[in-house]
Amino acid sequence: MIKLWEQRYSPELFLKYSLRDPMICAELLRASSPAGRALTASKLRQNIINLRCELAGIKAISLYSYIPNIVDLSEAKQLTKSSYQIYLRILEVYQKQAPPTALIEEKLSTLACGLMINSKGALGMFKVEELAEALEPLLLEFQQQHQDTKDRRTLGFLTTQLNFANSLLLNKLTSLEKMLLYPYFKFVEEQAALPWQRVCAAAARHEIGSPSLILVEEMLPVSNLIAQIVYSQLVKKLPNYHSCRGSLRDVEVAHSINRDLNMWLSYLWLCILEESLTPFKEELLILCLMVLTSVGVKWELISTWIKLLSAEVLSRATPNQRLIIEPYLTGIERLFFEKRMHLDADL
């Protein structure tokens, strides 16, 4: 299961250029080398990281200004300090996970001979356990600030601040450097909201060959694709939809929706593995109700979201797997309908 989790952040997934182009391939290899990664890290000096984290905090506070006292000044400063430490640690791990110089030179020599190369390993090996272990104490401190408050909406603030910081920092880099470093930034943003480690822990309690385990092992690698498809369907079905953050087509809104769809899916897999709707009912449902009412999300979007997500998941399941999934999807929809009174459909 950890290997499947790790695959979400494989550098190859984020390539926007063809490795069939020798010049681009050579530049990418050099950027991925130990020297290249050191150069990338040097562009994100401590003062730059600190400034970008402060700017991200200001942007997040401005965005959430319609929610009174979601964070106070001292909390905002502490969040900036915590995120600053997180990014410093990311850059340490990023450099540590560089491919060996000898491998890079070998690939470059192959390219110089006019031959195609196999990029496997040449762009670095994203080791999710190593990164998770390195960041765990910092992320726990970061998340504790969300857990200490009675307002669960602060989780949305935390992930938004990380998203803004990611964008501000990546803008300092070349397009190739962005592609290599982005998986690390994506991991941190997801770690703040998605229970992947709990999914892995729940999976470890299942026997090999367990139908529920096999189901999740097949679905987890396509979770991001499912989210992207459902997002596209939402845009088509609700082309004129707007919330406080803007239209569904806005870049930042699109990013948030895709992240939130992935969050829903990760909680669905967790519920299936734990054979209980408790994680969804006691965590995600409450968070959704608080956040969605705050940003003016209409029930129309939630209802469409649930139906599209359920249909896409079921379309990828075998008949026997549908028997496993359907009770949870039905249960999730029922929980939302029971709580619908908390959502103002006229917003």
N, C-alpha and C positions, 0 to 999 in steps of 0.2 A: 504493500500500500504506500509506503514511503517513496518508493521508486516512481509510482504513479503521480504522487504529489510533486515530486521533483521535476517530472516532465512538464509541468505547467510553466516552468521557468527556464526551459532549455533555450539557449541563445538562438538556435536555429529557427525557433518559432517567431522571432521578432525581426528577422531579416527582411528588409524592404528592397534589397537589390539582388540580382542574380549572381550566384557564385560562378556562373559560366563566363562572366566578364573577368579576364585575368587581372586587369588593373585594379578593379574594385576588390577582387579577392585578395590581392597582395596587400592593399591598403588595410583591409579588414584584419588580415593576419598580423600585420605590424601593430595595429591598434590593440589586438588581443594579447600580444606578447608581454612578458614582464616589464620591458622598457616602455611599451605603449601604455600599459595600465598605470605605470608610475607617472607618465606624462598626464594621463587623464586625471589622476588624483591630484596632481600639482595644480591643475586648473581650478580645483575646488578647494582652495585654501581655507583655513579655519575661519578667517574673517569673512570670507564670501559665504561659507555655510551658515555662519551665525546671522549675517545680514539677510540671507534668503529665508531662513527660518523665521526671523522677525517679520519679514514682509508677508510670509505665508500666514502667520498668526493674525496680522492686521487684516489681510484679505478675508480670512475665515470669520473674524469678529464682525467685519462689515457685512458679510453675506448673512450671518445669523443675527444681525442687529434687531430683527423683528421678534426674537425670542428674548425676553427680559432676563438679564443676569445669567445667561447660559454659562458664561465664565467671567470671573472678575479679573482685574488687572494682574494681581499676584499669581492667579492660576495661569493666565496667559503667558506670563514670564517663565513660569515653571515648565509649561509645555514647550516653549521655545528652547529652553535649556535642555530638556529631555530629548527633543527631536534633533538638536545639534549633536548630542552625544551619539545618537543612533546613526546619523550619517557619517560621522567619523569612523565608527566601527564598521559600517558597510564598506567604506573605502579600504579599510585594512583587509577585510575578508576578500574583497574584489581583487586586490593585488595578490593575495595569497593563493587564490584559485586560478591564477594565470597558467596557461599551458607552458610546458618546458620550452626554453629557448631553442633547444636542439630540434624539437618537433616543428617549431615555427620555421626554422632554417631549412629543414627537410622539405616542408611544404612549399616554401618559396623557391627552392631549387627545382622542384617538380614543375612549378609554374613557369620558371625561366626556360625550361625545356619544351614549353608549349603543350604540356600535358594537363589534363584535368586532375583535381585533387578531391579527396574525401575530406570534408570539413570536420568530421567527427573527432572531437577532442581538441581540434585546433583552435576553437573559439573559447576554450576554457570549459571546465566541468563544473556546472552549478551543483554544489553539494548542499542540499537543503538542510540536512541535519547539522552540518558544520555551521551554516549561517544562523540557523535557529538557536543553536547552543550559544553562539557568540553574542547574539542579540537578546537572548532570553531575559537577563537581569534588567536590561534597559527597557525592553518592551513591557515587562511586568510593572516597572515603575511608571511608564507612560500610561498603561491601561489602568493602573491603580487610581490615577487621578480621575478617570471616568467612573470607576466603581465606588469611589469615596463620596461622590455626589449622589443625591437622590434623583437627579434628573438624568434619565437614560439618554436623553437627546444629545448629551455631551459626546457620545460615541460618534454621532454624525459629525460633530465639530472636529473631533480628533482625526477621523479619516479624511475630512475635507482639508484640514491643515496639512496633513501628510501629502495629499494629492497636489495642493498648491506648491508645497516645498519641492516635491518631485519635479514639477514642471519648471519652476524657477531655476533649479540646479541644472537640470538637463539642458536648458537653453544656453548654458555656458560652454557646451561641448559640440563637437562636430557630429554630423548625422551618424557616422559609423560608431563613434564613441557612445552616442545615445543608445544605439541598438544593443551594445554589449552591456551597458550598465543598467538599462531599464529593467531587466528581470529582477535585479536586486531591489530596486525601488518598488517595483510591483509587489514583491514578496512582503516588504514591510507594511505597505498599505493594506494588503490582504490579511496579514497577521493580526492587525488591530481589530479586524471585524469578522473574519471567517474562521470557523473552528476546525481547521484542517488537522491540527495535532490531536484533537479529541476524536476526529473521524478515524485517524490512524490507530489511536488507542482502543477505540471500540472495535475496529476491525481485527486487532490482535487477539481479542477475546473469542473470536469465531473460529470454528474448526475449518481446516482447509476443505474446500468443496461445499461450504455452506451456501445455499442459494442466495441468501441476502448478501453475503460477502462477494460472491461472483457478480451479482447485479451491480453493486457499488464499484467493483473493480472495472467493470465495463463502462459504467456511466461517468466515473470521475474524469477520465481523460478527455471526454467530450463536453464536460460541463461548460467550459468557456464558449465552445461553439454553440451549444444550446442557448446560452445567454445572448450571444450575438444575433442568433436567428430570431429569438423572441423579441429582442429590442427592435430589429428591423420590422417585424410584424406589428409591433406597437405603433411605430411611426406611420405605417401605412393605414392602420385602422383608426388612429387618432391624429391625423395630420395637423389639426389646428389646436391641439392641446397645449396649454400653458400652465405652469405653476409659478410660484414666487421666484424660482431660479431661472425661468425662461422656458423656451419650447423644447420639445423632445429632441430636436435636431441640433440644439446648441452643444458644442463640443464637451463642455464641462458637465452638462446634464446627461449627455450620452455616456460619458465615463462613469458617472455616479450610478446610472441605471444598470449598466453592465456589471459594475461591482456589486450592486444590491441583488441583481438576479443570481450572481454567483453565490452570494450569501444565502439566499433562499435555497439554492440547490445544495450547498454544503450542509445546511441544517436538515434538509430532506434526507440526505445520505446518513447523517448522524442519527436521525430518528429511526430510520430503517435498521441501522446496525444496533441501536440500543433497544429496538422494538418498543418504542414509546414516543408519544407526541410531546412529552414533557419539555424537551429542549426548545421546541418551537413555541409551545404555549407559554412557558415561563420566561423566555428570553426574547426571541425574535418578534413574536406577536406584540408584546408590550412595547418594544422599541418602535415597531412599525406604527402603532397607533399614536404614539407620542410625536414621532418625527413627521409622519404624513399629515397630521392635522395642523402641525406648525407651519409647514411649507405650502399649505393650501392644496394638497393633492386630493382630487375628487375620487369618489367611490368608483366612478366609471373606469378610471385607470386601474385601480386595484382589481376590480372584477375582471377586466380584460386581461390583465397581467396574469392572474391565477389561471384563467381558462387556457391562455396561450401556452403558459409554462407547462401545465398539466398535459396538454395535448402533445407538445413537442417531446416531453419525457416519455410518454406512453407510446409514441410512434417509434421510439428506438428500443422498446422492450419486446421480449418474446411473450407469447400468451401466458406462460407460467410466471414470468417476471411481472406482468401486469397485475396478477393476483396478489403479488407482494406489495407493489407500489400503490395501487388504487386506494386501499384503506387509509393510507397516510395522506394522499392528495385530497381525498374526500374529507378527511378529518381536518386538514388545514383550511379548506374552503368553509367547512362548518364553523370552525373557530372564528373566522373572519366575519361570517354572517352574524354570529352571536354577538360580536363586538361592534357591529356596524353602527349601532346607536352612538358610538363614540366618534364616528367620522361624520363630518358635516358635508353632505353631498352638494350643498349649495355654494361651497367656497369657490 
